[in-house]
């Protein structure tokens, strides 16, 4: 029978609760801690607990994902906790060494993890105090190098991710939930957003002077993120991305993962067929379809002197399809513009709406 294990948030919360109880004197040096997992409960072993001073304690436990293959198996998780005078929030969560941060600098502690922290710690916090919890994972930065965290905007460590306390392989849904949570936080204060697509989307955004506060990373889930933006009543979205990713939207493909669908060259060839001009268009279409990569096709079109026309038409089509998709699934009409860049970050084309949206930030401090 398979052994049940737990996710990283569970062990982080267990260590924090053990340190807090040790410090308060309610349970000195507990060897295990009972946690509410939302739903259900579990007893989590604690490896060590120590009091640092009269306000501070440290506890350690180790990750146990059960029979799931997980690179965090047996990694130590430390929780440093400290009582302080009451602040605006009674529970303050911080990222220590090895716990990742988002591109915005926030601790990579996502919704489910925060809910478990609150369910297990808030009932123990007196009305005149606040509790600061700093999660430290000494092996986190090293382990993160073996994950795809950086591609999802999680920097310098592991994340407290997941939608359940029971360990399962980290799913697409977990990563999408993290992106949606970040989108919701950004949309709460920013009605005009920039979706940064591709590994160098943020670098291009910064070079264009777009404020970091409006930038949102999307991963491959353009469709889901556009629908979420509509549901959140966002006013406008600028799609800023590598042409080899965004070209898929022009063909109605709204998950840009290569494991879902490709069609890049076929879509580019279809756009080429609609652009007027001189030359043997059929031969050009065949060359695009025979290209080994989207970059090679883009370079060929540039050499033929028609790259600007094709990518201008492509940017317009991407926006049209994105607007239609968001309207269909969120019943909201979003203002959407598109800017396409090449592999080196050079701008290839942008539609008229992108011009208007970029002008909004022309005189704003990045």
Secondary structure in CASP SS format (residue, H / E / C, confidence):
PFRMAT SS
TARGET T0000
AUTHOR 0000-0000-0000
METHOD secondary structure of the structure
MODEL  1
X C 1.00
X C 1.00
X C 1.00
X C 1.00
X C 1.00
X E 1.00
X C 1.00
X H 1.00
X H 1.00
X H 1.00
X H 1.00
X H 1.00
X H 1.00
X H 1.00
X H 1.00
X H 1.00
X H 1.00
X H 1.00
X H 1.00
X H 1.00
X H 1.00
X H 1.00
X H 1.00
X H 1.00
X C 1.00
X C 1.00
X C 1.00
X C 1.00
X C 1.00
X C 1.00
X C 1.00
X E 1.00
X E 1.00
X E 1.00
X E 1.00
X E 1.00
X C 1.00
X C 1.00
X C 1.00
X C 1.00
X E 1.00
X E 1.00
X E 1.00
X E 1.00
X E 1.00
X C 1.00
X C 1.00
X E 1.00
X E 1.00
X E 1.00
X E 1.00
X E 1.00
X E 1.00
X C 1.00
X C 1.00
X E 1.00
X E 1.00
X E 1.00
X E 1.00
X E 1.00
X E 1.00
X E 1.00
X C 1.00
X C 1.00
X C 1.00
X C 1.00
X C 1.00
X C 1.00
X C 1.00
X C 1.00
X C 1.00
X C 1.00
X C 1.00
X C 1.00
X C 1.00
X E 1.00
X E 1.00
X E 1.00
X E 1.00
X E 1.00
X E 1.00
X E 1.00
X E 1.00
X E 1.00
X E 1.00
X C 1.00
X C 1.00
X C 1.00
X C 1.00
X C 1.00
X E 1.00
X E 1.00
X E 1.00
X E 1.00
X E 1.00
X C 1.00
X C 1.00
X C 1.00
X E 1.00
X C 1.00
X E 1.00
X E 1.00
X C 1.00
X C 1.00
X C 1.00
X C 1.00
X E 1.00
X C 1.00
X E 1.00
X C 1.00
X H 1.00
X H 1.00
X H 1.00
X H 1.00
X H 1.00
X H 1.00
X H 1.00
X H 1.00
X H 1.00
X H 1.00
X H 1.00
X H 1.00
X H 1.00
X H 1.00
X C 1.00
X C 1.00
X C 1.00
X C 1.00
X E 1.00
X E 1.00
X E 1.00
X E 1.00
X E 1.00
X E 1.00
X E 1.00
X E 1.00
X C 1.00
X C 1.00
X C 1.00
X H 1.00
X H 1.00
X H 1.00
X H 1.00
X H 1.00
X C 1.00
X C 1.00
X C 1.00
X C 1.00
X H 1.00
X H 1.00
X H 1.00
X H 1.00
X C 1.00
X E 1.00
X E 1.00
X C 1.00
X C 1.00
X E 1.00
X C 1.00
X E 1.00
X C 1.00
X C 1.00
X C 1.00
X C 1.00
X C 1.00
X E 1.00
X C 1.00
X C 1.00
X C 1.00
X C 1.00
X C 1.00
X H 1.00
X H 1.00
X H 1.00
X H 1.00
X H 1.00
X H 1.00
X H 1.00
X H 1.00
X H 1.00
X H 1.00
X H 1.00
X H 1.00
X H 1.00
X H 1.00
X H 1.00
X H 1.00
X C 1.00
X C 1.00
X C 1.00
X C 1.00
X E 1.00
X E 1.00
X E 1.00
X E 1.00
X E 1.00
X E 1.00
X C 1.00
X C 1.00
X C 1.00
X H 1.00
X H 1.00
X H 1.00
X H 1.00
X H 1.00
X H 1.00
X H 1.00
X C 1.00
X C 1.00
X C 1.00
X C 1.00
X H 1.00
X H 1.00
X H 1.00
X E 1.00
X E 1.00
X E 1.00
X C 1.00
X C 1.00
X C 1.00
X C 1.00
X H 1.00
X H 1.00
X H 1.00
X H 1.00
X H 1.00
X H 1.00
X H 1.00
X H 1.00
X H 1.00
X H 1.00
X C 1.00
X C 1.00
X C 1.00
X C 1.00
X E 1.00
X E 1.00
X E 1.00
X E 1.00
X E 1.00
X E 1.00
X E 1.00
X H 1.00
X H 1.00
X H 1.00
X H 1.00
X H 1.00
X H 1.00
X H 1.00
X H 1.00
X C 1.00
X C 1.00
X C 1.00
X C 1.00
X C 1.00
X C 1.00
X C 1.00
X C 1.00
X C 1.00
X C 1.00
X C 1.00
X C 1.00
X C 1.00
X H 1.00
X H 1.00
X H 1.00
X H 1.00
X H 1.00
X H 1.00
X H 1.00
X H 1.00
X H 1.00
X H 1.00
X H 1.00
X C 1.00
X C 1.00
X C 1.00
X C 1.00
X C 1.00
X C 1.00
X H 1.00
X H 1.00
X H 1.00
X H 1.00
X H 1.00
X H 1.00
X H 1.00
X H 1.00
X H 1.00
X H 1.00
X C 1.00
X C 1.00
X C 1.00
X H 1.00
X H 1.00
X H 1.00
X H 1.00
X H 1.00
X H 1.00
X H 1.00
X H 1.00
X H 1.00
X H 1.00
X C 1.00
X C 1.00
X C 1.00
X H 1.00
X H 1.00
X H 1.00
X H 1.00
X H 1.00
X H 1.00
X H 1.00
X H 1.00
X H 1.00
X H 1.00
X H 1.00
X H 1.00
X H 1.00
X H 1.00
X H 1.00
X H 1.00
X H 1.00
X H 1.00
X H 1.00
X H 1.00
X H 1.00
X H 1.00
X H 1.00
X H 1.00
X C 1.00
X C 1.00
X C 1.00
X C 1.00
X E 1.00
X E 1.00
X E 1.00
X E 1.00
X E 1.00
X E 1.00
X E 1.00
X C 1.00
X C 1.00
X C 1.00
X C 1.00
X C 1.00
X E 1.00
X E 1.00
X E 1.00
X E 1.00
X C 1.00
X H 1.00
X H 1.00
X H 1.00
X H 1.00
X H 1.00
X H 1.00
X H 1.00
X H 1.00
X H 1.00
X C 1.00
X C 1.00
X C 1.00
X C 1.00
X C 1.00
X C 1.00
END
